[in-house]
Amino acid sequence: MKKLTISMLISLAALGAQAGTVSYNFANSLATTEINQSGSLGLFDSSLGNLTGIDLLLNGQMVTSISLINNAAQAQTTKATGTVDLLFSSSLGSLNALLSGKTLAMSSSTGFQTLASGASATFGPLSDAQGVHYTTQLNGLWADFSRAGGGNFNIGCTSMSGVSVIGGGGNIGSSQQTRAACGAEIVYTYASNPTPPTPVSEPASLALLGLALVGAGIGTRRRKA
């Protein structure tokens, strides 16, 4: 009976441990390229429990208008593509090292267009949005994302934008007006610390267990009847 009582208490304590999630995010507004933006995300508060996973999303968006002019003596078919590459950084040294040299590439095209000799046209707004998740790549960095009481760290981004033109034999002039923005979100999953069971004296716990067993016995006899 003592072993059964102890098992019941252990089971109740185990039920106190529950999974949870905490998330933080920021989103910057579109601004004329080249951009240099940043935002703040929260660190995991280790007093909540044991960290079991991290999902970091870095995202970006672009909007561009592209103007083309045909300088050739005859009509030309051409296509222009606006691009924005975002480079991310972080105030967390280990995360900054992981992000170094990696880009988030975005692009949008006019599609093939035919322009008469001397004609010009503007296409847009053309847009794109992309995002990249970091999960397993962060497995060795969990300690850097966790603090007693939480805290904050920063994510920064800069852009490199441009326009490329194909067709027209090099006789197509181009210009672009481009805006871009970046943002980020982090989601922590964790197992909460179990709530300690309320101490119960052994005589009282045995009495409760006895009542439960008696009740079970009565129920069994009723079913047999």
C-alpha positions as MATLAB code, in Angstrom:
seq = 'MKKLTISMLISLAALGAQAGTVSYNFANSLATTEINQSGSLGLFDSSLGNLTGIDLLLNGQMVTSISLINNAAQAQTTKATGTVDLLFSSSLGSLNALLSGKTLAMSSSTGFQTLASGASATFGPLSDAQGVHYTTQLNGLWADFSRAGGGNFNIGCTSMSGVSVIGGGGNIGSSQQTRAACGAEIVYTYASNPTPPTPVSEPASLALLGLALVGAGIGTRRRKA';
ca = [
       0.000    0.000    0.000;
       2.875    2.380    0.787;
       4.412    1.690   -2.632;
       1.085    2.413   -4.310;
       0.709    5.703   -2.413;
       4.213    6.839   -3.409;
       3.507    5.932   -7.039;
       0.344    8.015   -6.983;
       2.225   11.039   -5.637;
       4.944   10.687   -8.273;
       2.289   10.530  -10.994;
       0.625   13.686   -9.680;
       3.974   15.502   -9.653;
       4.659   14.431  -13.222;
       1.309   15.842  -14.318;
       2.465   19.234  -13.029;
       5.102   19.485  -15.789;
       3.469   21.011  -18.880;
       4.703   22.161  -22.279;
       4.504   25.849  -23.135;
       5.565   28.391  -25.764;
       6.765   31.991  -25.609;
       7.203   34.157  -28.720;
       8.560   37.609  -29.587;
       8.571   39.469  -32.898;
       9.100   42.787  -34.633;
       8.354   44.147  -38.115;
       9.914   47.256  -39.658;
       8.170   49.511  -42.157;
       9.185   49.698  -45.805;
      11.924   52.266  -46.424;
      13.873   53.419  -49.483;
      16.899   51.243  -50.185;
      19.521   50.894  -49.144;
      18.121   50.164  -45.674;
      19.790   49.711  -42.295;
      17.134   48.494  -39.846;
      17.007   46.669  -36.518;
      14.594   45.292  -33.944;
      14.525   43.635  -30.542;
      13.569   40.078  -29.566;
      13.233   38.532  -26.116;
      15.522   35.986  -24.517;
      14.023   32.921  -22.867;
      13.371   33.282  -19.130;
      14.953   30.147  -17.674;
      12.780   30.410  -14.536;
       9.814   29.242  -16.662;
      11.269   25.750  -17.063;
      13.546   23.720  -19.311;
      14.037   24.979  -22.865;
      13.139   22.282  -25.428;
      13.300   24.131  -28.758;
      13.960   27.420  -30.578;
      12.538   28.528  -33.929;
      13.962   31.809  -35.272;
      12.356   33.295  -38.384;
      14.088   36.091  -40.312;
      11.929   37.713  -42.979;
      11.930   40.527  -45.479;
       9.842   42.241  -48.126;
      10.492   44.455  -51.121;
       8.454   46.699  -53.429;
       9.973   48.154  -56.604;
       9.019   50.104  -59.723;
      11.221   49.714  -62.813;
      11.421   52.201  -65.684;
      12.737   51.090  -69.083;
      13.574   52.985  -72.281;
      14.408   51.521  -75.669;
      17.362   53.377  -77.204;
      17.563   51.092  -80.242;
      16.511   52.077  -83.783;
      13.906   49.303  -83.830;
      11.487   47.620  -81.407;
      13.061   45.439  -78.760;
      11.797   42.719  -76.421;
      13.302   42.881  -72.972;
      12.854   41.810  -69.363;
      14.029   43.567  -66.203;
      14.339   42.069  -62.722;
      14.604   44.048  -59.508;
      16.455   42.363  -56.649;
      17.039   42.985  -52.952;
      19.406   40.917  -50.833;
      19.117   41.293  -47.060;
      22.070   40.632  -44.771;
      21.274   39.978  -41.107;
      23.325   40.475  -37.956;
      22.760   40.085  -34.215;
      23.964   41.457  -30.899;
      24.315   37.813  -29.754;
      27.846   36.885  -30.765;
      27.168   33.217  -31.526;
      24.083   34.037  -33.605;
      25.917   36.818  -35.424;
      28.626   34.328  -36.417;
      25.964   31.920  -37.714;
      24.300   34.634  -39.838;
      27.533   36.068  -41.219;
      27.737   35.870  -45.008;
      24.201   34.552  -45.454;
      21.644   36.547  -47.469;
      17.881   36.526  -47.836;
      17.280   36.999  -51.569;
      14.163   38.621  -53.023;
      13.321   39.512  -56.615;
      10.484   40.576  -58.901;
      10.352   40.809  -62.680;
       8.565   42.862  -65.333;
       8.169   39.776  -67.467;
       8.986   40.043  -71.176;
       7.977   43.407  -72.607;
       8.247   44.783  -76.160;
       9.118   48.486  -76.521;
       9.005   50.467  -79.731;
      12.058   52.468  -80.754;
      12.451   55.412  -78.357;
       9.565   54.227  -76.165;
       9.690   54.126  -72.385;
       7.495   52.450  -69.789;
       7.318   51.986  -66.023;
       6.333   48.672  -64.422;
       5.184   48.220  -60.859;
       4.732   48.146  -58.069;
       6.422   44.740  -58.176;
       6.823   42.941  -54.875;
       8.281   39.918  -53.153;
       8.549   38.596  -49.592;
      10.744   35.815  -48.227;
      11.658   34.241  -44.910;
      14.095   31.686  -43.528;
      13.786   29.546  -40.375;
      16.672   28.636  -38.084;
      15.882   25.673  -35.818;
      18.354   22.787  -35.701;
      21.132   25.245  -36.589;
      20.599   26.777  -33.126;
      20.843   23.526  -31.145;
      24.337   24.304  -29.891;
      23.440   27.897  -28.986;
      20.531   27.420  -26.566;
      22.530   28.625  -23.580;
      23.066   32.000  -25.306;
      19.292   32.468  -25.729;
      18.415   31.701  -22.096;
      18.723   33.985  -19.056;
      17.228   33.942  -15.581;
      14.599   36.671  -15.771;
      14.818   36.896  -19.584;
      16.183   39.937  -21.401;
      16.535   41.135  -24.980;
      18.825   40.899  -27.976;
      18.879   42.753  -31.292;
      18.591   41.676  -34.911;
      19.840   44.034  -37.620;
      19.582   43.984  -41.407;
      21.045   45.883  -44.338;
      20.153   45.672  -48.023;
      21.818   45.473  -51.414;
      19.417   46.255  -54.266;
      19.692   46.498  -58.014;
      18.098   45.872  -61.406;
      19.218   43.599  -64.228;
      18.062   43.727  -67.861;
      18.174   41.071  -70.564;
      17.270   41.504  -74.237;
      17.473   44.623  -76.375;
      21.093   44.128  -77.359;
      22.296   46.412  -74.611;
      20.114   49.256  -75.871;
      17.625   49.246  -72.988;
      18.122   51.867  -70.294;
      16.734   51.212  -66.835;
      16.144   52.774  -63.440;
      14.350   51.633  -60.319;
      12.713   52.932  -57.159;
      12.842   50.309  -54.436;
      11.737   50.005  -50.822;
      12.475   47.157  -48.445;
      12.011   46.091  -44.837;
      12.989   43.286  -42.507;
      11.515   41.626  -39.441;
      11.971   38.612  -37.199;
      10.141   36.263  -34.848;
      11.431   33.811  -32.262;
       9.415   31.023  -30.631;
      10.660   29.164  -27.564;
       9.154   25.827  -26.510;
       9.764   24.598  -22.985;
       8.693   22.168  -20.302;
       7.494   24.063  -17.248;
       8.852   23.224  -13.828;
       6.444   20.802  -12.081;
       4.470   22.154   -9.141;
       5.614   20.390   -5.941;
       2.827   18.186   -4.522;
       1.163   19.304   -1.304;
       2.709   17.322    1.580;
       0.268   14.720    2.962;
       0.981   12.779    6.121;
       1.288    9.029    5.633;
      -1.730    8.115    7.828;
      -3.910   10.617    5.965;
      -2.709    9.450    2.542;
      -3.250    5.826    3.491;
      -6.748    6.635    4.732;
      -7.581    8.357    1.418;
      -6.221    5.414   -0.510;
      -8.258    3.055    1.705;
     -11.418    4.973    0.935;
     -10.649    4.807   -2.759;
     -10.124    1.057   -2.582;
     -13.331    0.588   -0.562;
     -15.213    2.636   -3.160;
     -13.740    0.517   -5.918;
     -14.798   -2.625   -4.067;
     -18.373   -1.389   -3.663;
     -18.521   -0.546   -7.338;
     -17.295   -4.041   -8.207;
     -19.889   -5.714   -5.978;
     -22.644   -3.579   -7.520;
     -21.614   -4.617  -11.003;
     -21.610   -8.269   -9.965;
     -25.080   -7.853   -8.423;
];
